């Protein structure tokens, strides 16, 4: 929501994959109040679906990707899932 381009997000995924990151959360910045930085671009859910597919193809084991994804929301469950996968 801060104006990131798809290429920038994919480049970041590549860097994370290179250091063996296995869990990835991708969400949309939402302005908490009028006192905070405004949303520059609201990305549609299809954008997050595309990023999910790209991330899985890059080798991430667990990917949460949606406008409302927050890294801490399912962190405990995702970590337990990862331990069962590896």
Phi, psi and omega in degrees: 000351180265015176097011179299143175265155181304317180301320179296319179293316180294321176299320178296319176301316181301314180298318179294320179296324180297331179260018173069027173297137184244340180242133182227131175242128179233120181226176181260131172295130176239129182292116183291330179201172179292348178275354181258166181303135182288157174287126179274321181214129173266120182270135180286156180306328180299326177300317181288327176296318178298316180295324177300313180297316179299315182297316179297321178293337178275357175105002177295138183278322181228128181228128171245120185216109177195165179303330185256009178294135174232138188300329184269350189299312180240024187303317182295318179293319180296320179295319177296320176299317180299318180297328179282336181280319186270000000 
